[in-house]
Amino acid sequence: MILSVASGKGGTGKTTIATSLALSLDNAQYVDCDVEEPNGHLFLRPDIERQQPVSIPVPRVDEAKCTHCGVCADICEFNALAVFPNVVMVFDNLCHGCGACTELCPEKAIHEVDHEIGVLEFGHAGELGFAHGILNLGEPMATPVIRRLKKEIPPDKTIVLDAPPGTSCPVVETVRTSDYGILVAEPTPFGLNDLQLAVGMLREVGVPHGVIINKSTLGD
């Protein structure tokens, strides 16, 4: 079973709930998918046993073959290539690694190289399995790291996914394959507003869910 713990905003106590839940379960694994700022390890203090780099393919242009026709720039939805009369510029931080430019270049002048964007770490906190991803400093795309991290989920354990805060693409990637989603909210006007956004997101991806109202003696 895969449980995801999410929140519409930061500071609700999501990681406190996620780590506590994981510790209370038998044969469980905690997976910190907040790869931009993972902090589950501060609660669990795991022993890290192995690391695995995460890379995405980015294009490189052979200027000797390139005719500067502009097809690659035209098909790139993320403006990762700019074609000028004498040179093609590639912006690695905008590339999503889809490979369309490589496949559709009429001169076959583009090949791909690996661009490392983060690292995965695996270990244990006592009997609890632990995994998290760490996005490299300055890299803008968390989703490929989360996707790779989830591929390492063991099928024979109960998984607790600690999602990033908010309702952005990294959150959707984290929760979309969950069997059940837990939303952690706080009883404030801002908390209610962001909870409504998070509920809408889970309904959109079709994940059944419930709500924990944390800090319930505070606010209104």
C-alpha positions in Angstrom: 0.0 0.0 0.0 1.2 3.5 -0.8 0.2 6.4 1.4 1.0 9.9 0.6 1.1 12.7 3.1 0.7 16.2 1.6 -0.3 19.7 2.5 -1.5 22.8 0.7 1.2 24.9 2.4 4.4 24.6 4.3 4.5 24.6 8.1 1.5 22.4 8.8 3.5 19.6 10.4 3.3 17.3 7.4 6.7 15.8 7.9 6.0 15.3 11.6 2.9 13.3 10.7 4.6 11.4 7.9 7.6 10.3 9.9 5.4 9.4 12.9 3.1 7.4 10.7 6.0 5.5 9.1 7.5 4.6 12.5 4.1 3.3 13.7 3.8 0.8 10.8 5.3 -2.7 10.5 7.4 -3.5 7.4 7.3 0.2 6.2 9.4 2.5 4.2 9.5 6.3 4.5 10.2 8.2 1.2 10.9 11.9 1.4 9.8 13.3 -2.0 10.4 16.9 -1.0 13.6 16.8 -3.0 14.1 20.6 -3.0 14.3 20.7 0.8 14.2 17.2 2.3 14.0 17.2 6.1 12.7 13.8 7.1 16.3 12.7 7.9 16.4 15.3 10.6 13.6 13.4 12.4 14.6 9.9 11.7 18.4 10.2 11.6 18.9 7.2 9.2 22.1 5.4 8.4 22.6 6.0 4.7 23.8 2.8 3.0 23.9 3.8 -0.7 23.6 6.7 -3.1 22.4 6.8 -6.7 22.8 9.8 -9.0 19.9 11.1 -11.1 20.5 12.4 -14.6 18.3 13.6 -17.5 19.4 13.5 -21.2 20.1 17.0 -22.7 21.0 17.8 -26.3 24.3 18.6 -27.8 24.6 20.0 -31.3 27.2 19.0 -33.9 27.8 22.3 -35.6 29.5 20.5 -38.5 26.2 18.8 -39.4 23.8 21.5 -38.3 22.2 23.7 -41.1 20.6 26.0 -38.5 17.2 25.2 -40.0 15.5 25.9 -36.6 13.4 22.7 -36.4 14.8 21.8 -33.0 13.9 25.2 -31.5 10.4 25.2 -33.1 9.5 21.8 -31.6 10.9 22.5 -28.1 8.0 23.4 -25.8 10.3 24.7 -23.1 12.5 27.0 -25.2 15.6 25.0 -24.3 17.2 25.7 -27.7 17.8 29.0 -29.5 19.0 28.9 -33.2 21.0 31.7 -34.6 22.6 32.0 -38.1 26.0 30.6 -36.9 25.3 28.8 -33.6 22.7 26.9 -31.6 22.5 27.6 -27.9 21.3 24.9 -25.5 19.9 25.9 -22.1 20.3 22.8 -20.0 18.2 24.2 -17.1 15.2 24.5 -19.3 15.5 21.1 -21.0 13.0 18.4 -19.8 14.8 15.6 -21.5 12.0 14.6 -23.8 14.3 13.8 -26.7 12.1 15.4 -29.4 14.9 17.6 -30.8 17.2 14.6 -31.2 14.6 12.4 -32.9 13.3 15.1 -35.3 16.5 16.9 -36.3 16.5 16.4 -40.2 20.3 16.4 -40.3 20.8 14.1 -37.3 23.0 16.7 -35.9 21.9 16.4 -32.3 22.9 13.8 -29.7 22.2 13.5 -26.0 24.5 13.5 -23.0 23.6 12.9 -19.3 23.1 16.0 -17.1 23.1 15.2 -13.4 20.4 17.0 -11.5 20.3 15.2 -8.2 21.0 12.2 -6.0 19.0 9.5 -4.2 20.0 8.2 -0.8 18.8 4.9 0.8 19.2 3.5 4.2 17.4 2.5 7.5 16.3 4.2 10.7 16.2 1.2 12.9 13.9 -1.3 11.2 12.2 1.5 9.1 13.4 1.7 5.5 14.4 5.2 4.4 14.8 6.9 1.1 15.0 10.5 -0.1 16.0 12.5 -3.1 18.2 15.7 -3.1 17.9 18.1 -6.1 21.2 19.7 -7.0 21.6 23.3 -6.1 20.4 25.6 -8.9 18.5 22.9 -10.7 14.9 23.9 -11.4 13.2 20.5 -12.1 12.3 18.4 -9.1 9.9 16.1 -10.9 12.5 13.8 -12.6 14.2 13.2 -9.3 10.8 12.3 -7.6 9.9 10.0 -10.5 13.2 8.1 -10.3 12.9 7.9 -6.5 9.5 6.3 -6.7 10.8 3.7 -9.1 12.9 2.4 -6.3 9.9 1.8 -4.0 10.0 -1.8 -2.8 6.7 -3.6 -3.7 6.6 -5.7 -0.5 6.4 -2.8 2.0 3.9 -0.2 3.2 5.2 3.1 1.7 4.7 6.5 3.2 5.4 9.3 0.7 6.2 12.6 2.2 5.2 15.1 -0.5 6.5 18.6 -1.1 4.2 21.4 0.2 1.7 23.0 -2.2 -0.1 21.8 -5.3 2.6 22.1 -7.9 3.9 19.5 -10.4 6.3 17.8 -7.9 3.3 17.3 -5.6 1.2 15.8 -8.3 4.0 13.5 -9.3 4.3 12.3 -5.7 0.7 11.6 -5.0 -0.8 10.5 -8.3 0.0 6.8 -7.8 -1.0 6.6 -4.1 -3.7 4.3 -2.8 -4.7 7.0 -0.2 -3.7 10.6 0.4 -3.5 12.3 3.8 -3.7 16.0 3.8 -2.3 17.8 6.9 -3.9 21.2 7.5 -3.9 23.8 10.3 -7.1 25.6 11.5 -6.4 29.1 10.2 -7.9 31.0 7.2 -4.8 30.5 5.2 -4.8 26.8 6.2 -8.3 26.4 5.0 -7.7 28.1 1.7 -4.7 26.0 0.9 -6.4 22.8 2.1 -9.2 23.5 -0.5 -6.6 23.7 -3.2 -5.0 20.5 -2.1 -8.3 18.7 -2.0 -9.1 19.9 -5.5 -5.7 18.5 -6.7 -6.3 15.1 -5.2 -9.8 14.9 -6.6 -8.3 15.8 -10.0 -5.8 12.9 -10.0 -8.4 10.5 -8.5 -6.7 9.7 -5.2 -9.1 9.0 -2.2 -8.1 11.1 0.8 -8.7 12.4 4.3 -7.6 15.3 6.4 -5.7 15.7 9.6 -6.2 19.0 11.3 -2.9 19.6 13.1 -2.3 22.2 15.8 -6.0 22.0 16.5 -5.8 24.0 19.7 -4.4 27.0 17.8 -6.0 29.5 15.5 -9.8 29.6 14.8 
